[in-house]
Amino acid sequence: MPHRDAPRAPVFNAMPPAVLGLAGAILAVALAGYLFPRFDEWMFAAGVLLVAEPGTPLPAQPLGHAATYLLHIFIHFGLLHLAMNIAVIVGAGRAVGMAFGTGLRGSAGFLVLFLACSAAGAGLEVLLHSGEPVQMGGASTGASGLIAAVGWVMGGWRGMLRLAAPWIGFNLLIALTGLAIPIPIGWAAHIGGTLAGAVLTPVLLALFSEREL
């Protein structure tokens, strides 16, 4: 008898634990901030990335400026901003997380990728910033890395280019034209996260994947 494909599991039933944990942590911080205003104030002060030209004095932050290169992923400016980033993390993260594997090793690899892309995006935003100091937050630095990563998982370098190139191009368009967007866009942070995802995904998959490559 011919074999029939097994029915596909619902998306959330097959969601890698690292993806659920990451999305859940971001949502939990947002909910805690809504319920406890004092925590919200502290988290914003500790997590928001302060972006300014070199030599500009910046106010002290509870955990220091270096911590914001990672903690900014928990700072969102409204429900739409939060929802968009969670959607990318869950949508792109599922395929990337499954490529790493759902065990401890694979989960660690996924989180290393996401956090490295987040830090790289924050770093490029700081490096290329000019003008008045601004505050930056949001998980889109890491989510941008997942856009490149899911392209690699689905189709190697060509697949990565098909997804990453339009996203980089869109952000370059914002940078070059000052395209009006309802909320300010950290175009350099997005590009930095995407480039980090493009470079790191094959390396980290080779190191952490639980699957035979």
C-alpha contacts under 8 A as a table, 3 or more apart, distances in Angstrom:
res1	aa1	res2	aa2	distance
9	A	13	N	6.24
9	A	14	A	6.26
10	P	13	N	5.35
10	P	14	A	6.59
11	V	14	A	5.43
11	V	15	M	6.21
12	F	15	M	4.88
14	A	94	R	7.98
15	M	19	V	6.82
15	M	20	L	6.68
15	M	94	R	5.67
15	M	97	G	7.93
15	M	98	M	7.85
16	P	19	V	5.47
16	P	20	L	6.49
16	P	94	R	6.29
16	P	97	G	5.61
16	P	98	M	6.16
16	P	101	G	7.47
16	P	102	T	5.35
16	P	107	S	7.73
17	P	20	L	5.10
17	P	21	G	5.87
17	P	102	T	6.32
17	P	107	S	7.06
18	A	21	G	4.99
18	A	22	L	6.00
18	A	97	G	7.08
18	A	102	T	7.49
18	A	107	S	5.07
18	A	108	A	7.68
18	A	110	F	6.90
18	A	111	L	6.83
19	V	22	L	5.17
19	V	23	A	6.11
19	V	89	I	7.16
19	V	90	V	6.55
19	V	93	G	6.02
19	V	94	R	6.71
19	V	97	G	6.65
20	L	23	A	5.27
20	L	24	G	5.76
20	L	90	V	7.58
21	G	24	G	5.00
21	G	25	A	5.96
22	L	25	A	5.18
22	L	26	I	6.36
22	L	111	L	7.96
23	A	26	I	5.26
23	A	27	L	6.19
23	A	86	I	6.19
23	A	89	I	6.92
23	A	90	V	7.17
24	G	27	L	5.08
24	G	28	A	5.87
25	A	28	A	4.97
25	A	29	V	6.20
26	I	29	V	5.33
26	I	30	A	6.35
26	I	73	I	7.50
26	I	74	F	5.47
27	L	30	A	5.04
27	L	31	L	6.11
28	A	31	L	5.05
28	A	32	A	5.99
29	V	32	A	5.06
29	V	33	G	6.07
29	V	74	F	6.64
30	A	33	G	5.12
30	A	34	Y	6.33
30	A	74	F	7.28
30	A	75	I	7.83
30	A	76	H	7.89
31	L	34	Y	5.03
31	L	35	L	6.23
32	A	35	L	5.11
32	A	36	F	5.75
32	A	39	F	7.22
32	A	40	D	7.25
33	G	36	F	5.20
33	G	37	P	5.76
33	G	38	R	7.73
33	G	39	F	5.73
33	G	40	D	4.03
33	G	41	E	7.80
33	G	43	M	7.80
34	Y	37	P	6.31
34	Y	40	D	6.96
36	F	39	F	5.43
36	F	40	D	6.36
37	P	40	D	4.86
37	P	41	E	6.24
38	R	41	E	5.13
38	R	42	W	6.30
39	F	42	W	5.06
39	F	43	M	5.94
40	D	43	M	5.16
40	D	44	F	6.05
41	E	44	F	5.25
41	E	45	A	6.20
42	W	45	A	5.12
42	W	46	A	6.05
42	W	62	P	7.82
43	M	46	A	5.04
43	M	47	G	5.70
43	M	48	V	7.99
43	M	75	I	7.81
44	F	47	G	5.21
44	F	48	V	5.46
44	F	75	I	6.41
45	A	48	V	6.08
45	A	61	Q	6.01
45	A	62	P	6.81
46	A	61	Q	5.47
46	A	62	P	5.15
46	A	63	L	5.74
46	A	64	G	7.40
46	A	67	A	7.68
46	A	68	T	6.83
46	A	71	L	7.54
47	G	67	A	7.11
47	G	68	T	4.81
47	G	70	L	7.80
47	G	71	L	4.60
47	G	72	H	4.82
47	G	73	I	7.89
47	G	74	F	7.04
47	G	75	I	6.53
47	G	137	G	7.73
48	V	68	T	5.99
48	V	71	L	7.17
48	V	72	H	5.07
48	V	75	I	6.23
48	V	135	Q	6.27
48	V	136	M	5.91
48	V	137	G	5.44
49	L	65	H	7.48
49	L	68	T	5.24
49	L	69	Y	6.72
49	L	72	H	5.89
49	L	122	A	7.62
49	L	135	Q	5.62
49	L	136	M	4.96
49	L	137	G	6.18
50	L	58	L	7.42
50	L	65	H	7.74
50	L	133	P	6.97
50	L	134	V	6.04
50	L	135	Q	4.85
50	L	136	M	6.46
51	V	125	E	7.29
51	V	126	V	5.37
51	V	129	H	6.89
51	V	133	P	5.48
51	V	134	V	5.28
51	V	135	Q	6.07
51	V	136	M	7.04
52	A	56	T	6.22
52	A	126	V	6.67
52	A	129	H	6.38
52	A	130	S	6.94
52	A	131	G	7.35
52	A	132	E	6.64
52	A	133	P	4.36
52	A	134	V	6.65
53	E	56	T	5.81
53	E	126	V	7.54
53	E	129	H	6.18
53	E	130	S	5.72
53	E	131	G	7.00
53	E	132	E	7.84
53	E	133	P	7.24
60	A	64	G	6.73
60	A	65	H	7.56
61	Q	64	G	4.97
61	Q	65	H	6.28
63	L	66	A	7.89
63	L	67	A	6.08
64	G	67	A	5.83
64	G	68	T	7.44
65	H	68	T	5.55
65	H	69	Y	7.57
66	A	69	Y	5.77
67	A	70	L	5.87
67	A	71	L	6.07
68	T	71	L	4.65
68	T	72	H	5.29
69	Y	72	H	6.24
69	Y	118	S	7.06
69	Y	119	A	4.98
69	Y	122	A	5.67
69	Y	123	G	7.23
70	L	73	I	6.32
70	L	115	L	6.55
70	L	118	S	6.26
70	L	119	A	5.74
71	L	74	F	5.82
71	L	75	I	7.51
72	H	75	I	5.29
72	H	136	M	7.21
72	H	137	G	4.72
72	H	138	G	5.82
72	H	139	A	7.05
73	I	76	H	7.71
73	I	118	S	7.31
73	I	137	G	6.20
73	I	138	G	4.62
73	I	139	A	3.95
73	I	140	S	7.42
73	I	141	T	7.61
73	I	142	G	7.71
74	F	137	G	7.31
74	F	138	G	6.24
74	F	139	A	6.68
75	I	137	G	4.85
75	I	138	G	5.19
75	I	139	A	7.69
76	H	79	L	7.67
76	H	81	H	6.04
76	H	82	L	5.67
76	H	137	G	5.79
76	H	138	G	4.97
76	H	139	A	7.86
77	F	81	H	5.95
77	F	82	L	7.33
77	F	137	G	7.55
77	F	138	G	7.68
78	G	81	H	5.52
78	G	82	L	6.48
79	L	82	L	5.03
79	L	83	A	5.92
80	L	83	A	5.06
80	L	84	M	6.07
81	H	84	M	5.43
81	H	85	N	6.50
81	H	138	G	7.48
82	L	85	N	5.42
82	L	86	I	6.21
82	L	138	G	7.42
83	A	86	I	5.16
83	A	87	A	6.04
84	M	87	A	5.18
84	M	88	V	6.49
85	N	88	V	5.26
85	N	89	I	6.18
85	N	138	G	7.52
85	N	139	A	5.95
85	N	140	S	5.75
85	N	143	A	6.58
86	I	89	I	5.02
86	I	90	V	6.04
87	A	90	V	5.31
87	A	91	G	5.78
88	V	91	G	5.01
88	V	92	A	5.57
88	V	93	G	7.21
88	V	143	A	6.07
88	V	146	L	7.87
88	V	147	I	7.91
89	I	92	A	5.66
89	I	93	G	4.97
89	I	94	R	7.86
89	I	143	A	5.67
89	I	146	L	7.21
90	V	93	G	5.04
90	V	94	R	5.90
91	G	94	R	5.93
91	G	95	A	7.77
92	A	95	A	5.97
92	A	96	V	6.55
92	A	146	L	6.03
92	A	147	I	6.41
92	A	150	V	5.79
93	G	96	V	5.01
93	G	97	G	5.60
93	G	146	L	6.40
93	G	150	V	7.39
94	R	97	G	5.17
94	R	98	M	6.10
95	A	98	M	5.19
95	A	99	A	6.25
95	A	150	V	6.32
95	A	153	V	7.18
96	V	99	A	5.10
96	V	100	F	6.51
96	V	110	F	7.40
96	V	146	L	7.34
96	V	149	A	6.46
96	V	150	V	5.51
96	V	153	V	6.46
97	G	100	F	5.17
97	G	101	G	6.09
97	G	102	T	7.02
97	G	106	G	7.38
97	G	107	S	7.10
97	G	110	F	5.97
98	M	101	G	4.84
98	M	102	T	6.40
99	A	153	V	6.85
99	A	205	L	7.64
99	A	209	S	6.69
99	A	211	R	7.15
100	F	106	G	4.47
100	F	107	S	6.91
100	F	109	G	6.64
100	F	110	F	6.50
100	F	205	L	6.17
100	F	208	F	6.46
100	F	209	S	4.18
100	F	210	E	5.98
100	F	211	R	7.01
101	G	105	R	7.57
101	G	106	G	4.47
101	G	107	S	6.66
101	G	209	S	6.03
101	G	210	E	5.22
101	G	211	R	6.65
102	T	105	R	7.96
102	T	106	G	5.72
102	T	107	S	5.89
103	G	106	G	5.40
103	G	107	S	5.94
103	G	210	E	7.57
104	L	107	S	5.15
104	L	108	A	6.08
105	R	108	A	5.19
105	R	109	G	6.32
105	R	208	F	5.85
105	R	209	S	7.23
105	R	210	E	6.98
106	G	109	G	5.05
106	G	110	F	6.31
106	G	208	F	5.49
106	G	209	S	5.35
106	G	210	E	5.87
107	S	110	F	5.18
107	S	111	L	6.31
108	A	111	L	5.22
108	A	112	V	6.06
108	A	208	F	7.54
109	G	112	V	5.08
109	G	113	L	6.18
109	G	204	L	6.34
109	G	205	L	7.27
109	G	207	L	7.83
109	G	208	F	5.19
109	G	209	S	7.25
110	F	113	L	5.16
110	F	114	F	6.28
111	L	114	F	5.06
111	L	115	L	6.02
112	V	115	L	5.31
112	V	116	A	5.87
113	L	116	A	5.22
113	L	117	C	6.14
113	L	145	G	7.81
113	L	197	G	7.13
113	L	200	L	6.92
113	L	201	T	6.95
113	L	204	L	7.09
114	F	117	C	5.26
114	F	118	S	6.18
114	F	142	G	4.91
114	F	143	A	7.32
114	F	145	G	6.76
114	F	146	L	7.14
115	L	118	S	4.88
115	L	119	A	6.17
115	L	142	G	6.34
116	A	119	A	5.18
116	A	120	A	6.08
116	A	142	G	7.59
116	A	196	A	7.35
117	C	120	A	5.01
117	C	121	G	6.03
117	C	141	T	6.27
117	C	142	G	4.91
117	C	144	S	7.72
117	C	145	G	5.43
117	C	192	G	7.31
117	C	193	G	4.48
117	C	194	T	7.17
117	C	196	A	5.26
117	C	197	G	5.97
118	S	121	G	5.23
118	S	122	A	6.26
118	S	139	A	7.25
118	S	140	S	7.77
118	S	141	T	4.58
118	S	142	G	4.25
118	S	143	A	7.95
118	S	145	G	7.71
118	S	193	G	5.91
119	A	122	A	5.11
119	A	123	G	6.04
119	A	141	T	7.68
119	A	142	G	8.00
119	A	193	G	7.71
120	A	123	G	4.98
120	A	124	L	6.23
120	A	141	T	7.82
120	A	189	A	7.63
120	A	192	G	5.52
120	A	193	G	5.66
120	A	196	A	6.39
121	G	124	L	5.30
121	G	125	E	6.22
121	G	141	T	5.14
121	G	142	G	7.53
121	G	188	A	6.93
121	G	189	A	3.95
121	G	190	H	5.97
121	G	191	I	6.76
121	G	192	G	4.02
121	G	193	G	4.25
121	G	194	T	7.78
121	G	196	A	7.81
122	A	125	E	5.11
122	A	126	V	6.31
122	A	141	T	7.04
122	A	189	A	5.38
122	A	192	G	7.43
122	A	193	G	7.93
123	G	126	V	5.21
123	G	127	L	6.08
123	G	189	A	7.45
123	G	192	G	7.56
124	L	127	L	4.87
124	L	128	L	6.02
124	L	188	A	5.91
124	L	189	A	5.86
124	L	192	G	5.52
125	E	128	L	5.51
125	E	129	H	5.91
125	E	186	G	7.02
125	E	187	W	7.75
125	E	188	A	4.86
125	E	189	A	4.76
125	E	192	G	7.54
126	V	129	H	5.38
128	L	188	A	7.04
136	M	186	G	7.32
138	G	141	T	7.18
139	A	142	G	5.65
139	A	143	A	6.10
140	S	143	A	4.59
140	S	144	S	5.67
140	S	190	H	6.59
141	T	144	S	5.31
141	T	145	G	6.71
141	T	189	A	5.72
141	T	190	H	5.24
141	T	192	G	7.38
141	T	193	G	4.85
141	T	194	T	7.62
142	G	145	G	5.08
142	G	146	L	6.52
142	G	193	G	5.84
143	A	146	L	4.96
143	A	147	I	6.51
143	A	193	G	7.60
144	S	147	I	5.12
144	S	148	A	6.90
144	S	190	H	5.71
144	S	191	I	7.47
144	S	193	G	5.30
144	S	194	T	4.83
144	S	197	G	7.52
145	G	148	A	5.41
145	G	149	A	6.19
145	G	193	G	4.75
145	G	194	T	4.24
145	G	195	L	7.03
145	G	196	A	6.26
145	G	197	G	4.04
145	G	198	A	7.11
146	L	149	A	4.65
146	L	150	V	5.86
146	L	194	T	7.45
146	L	197	G	6.39
147	I	150	V	5.49
147	I	151	G	6.45
147	I	160	M	7.92
147	I	163	L	6.43
147	I	164	A	6.25
147	I	194	T	6.91
147	I	197	G	7.70
148	A	151	G	5.21
148	A	152	W	6.44
148	A	160	M	5.20
148	A	161	L	7.52
148	A	163	L	6.31
148	A	164	A	5.03
148	A	194	T	5.81
148	A	195	L	7.67
148	A	197	G	5.43
148	A	198	A	5.33
149	A	152	W	5.11
149	A	153	V	6.27
149	A	160	M	6.83
149	A	197	G	5.64
149	A	198	A	6.37
149	A	201	T	5.64
150	V	153	V	4.96
150	V	154	M	6.04
150	V	160	M	7.14
151	G	154	M	5.21
151	G	155	G	5.91
151	G	156	G	6.74
151	G	157	W	7.61
151	G	158	R	7.79
151	G	159	G	4.48
151	G	160	M	3.79
151	G	161	L	7.15
151	G	162	R	7.06
151	G	163	L	5.80
151	G	164	A	7.41
152	W	155	G	5.31
152	W	156	G	4.14
152	W	157	W	5.75
152	W	158	R	7.57
152	W	159	G	5.53
152	W	160	M	4.60
152	W	198	A	7.76
152	W	201	T	7.42
152	W	202	P	7.64
153	V	156	G	6.11
153	V	159	G	7.78
153	V	160	M	7.98
154	M	159	G	6.16
154	M	160	M	7.99
155	G	158	R	6.03
155	G	159	G	4.03
155	G	160	M	6.77
156	G	159	G	5.25
156	G	160	M	6.14
157	W	160	M	4.98
157	W	161	L	6.16
158	R	161	L	5.12
158	R	162	R	6.21
159	G	162	R	5.10
159	G	163	L	6.59
160	M	163	L	5.45
160	M	164	A	5.75
160	M	165	A	7.92
160	M	198	A	7.12
161	L	164	A	5.10
161	L	165	A	5.22
162	R	165	A	6.05
162	R	166	P	7.10
163	L	166	P	6.15
163	L	167	W	6.82
164	A	167	W	5.27
164	A	168	I	6.11
164	A	194	T	6.65
164	A	198	A	7.95
165	A	168	I	5.14
165	A	169	G	5.96
166	P	169	G	4.88
166	P	170	F	6.04
167	W	170	F	5.14
167	W	171	N	6.39
167	W	191	I	7.96
168	I	171	N	5.22
168	I	172	L	6.15
168	I	190	H	7.57
168	I	191	I	5.64
168	I	194	T	7.40
169	G	172	L	5.01
169	G	173	L	6.14
170	F	173	L	5.05
170	F	174	I	6.48
171	N	174	I	5.02
171	N	175	A	6.27
171	N	187	W	4.91
171	N	188	A	7.47
171	N	190	H	7.21
171	N	191	I	6.99
172	L	175	A	4.89
172	L	176	L	6.07
172	L	187	W	6.99
173	L	176	L	5.21
173	L	177	T	5.87
173	L	178	G	7.63
173	L	179	L	7.20
174	I	177	T	5.47
174	I	178	G	5.07
174	I	179	L	4.94
174	I	180	A	7.99
174	I	185	I	7.99
174	I	187	W	6.83
175	A	178	G	5.73
175	A	179	L	7.72
175	A	187	W	6.50
181	I	184	P	6.34
181	I	185	I	7.32
186	G	189	A	5.28
186	G	190	H	6.37
187	W	190	H	5.15
187	W	191	I	6.27
188	A	191	I	5.10
188	A	192	G	6.01
189	A	192	G	5.09
189	A	193	G	6.14
190	H	193	G	5.22
190	H	194	T	6.15
191	I	194	T	5.06
191	I	195	L	6.08
192	G	195	L	5.27
192	G	196	A	6.14
193	G	196	A	5.15
193	G	197	G	6.18
194	T	197	G	5.04
194	T	198	A	6.24
195	L	198	A	5.02
195	L	199	V	6.28
196	A	199	V	5.22
196	A	200	L	5.80
197	G	200	L	5.25
197	G	201	T	5.53
198	A	201	T	5.94
198	A	202	P	7.80
199	V	202	P	6.97
199	V	203	V	7.34
200	L	203	V	5.17
200	L	204	L	5.85
201	T	204	L	5.32
201	T	205	L	5.96
202	P	205	L	5.15
202	P	206	A	6.18
203	V	206	A	5.25
203	V	207	L	6.46
204	L	207	L	4.94
204	L	208	F	5.78
204	L	209	S	7.54
205	L	208	F	5.26
205	L	209	S	4.87
206	A	209	S	6.10
206	A	213	L	7.48
209	S	212	E	7.62
209	S	213	L	7.93
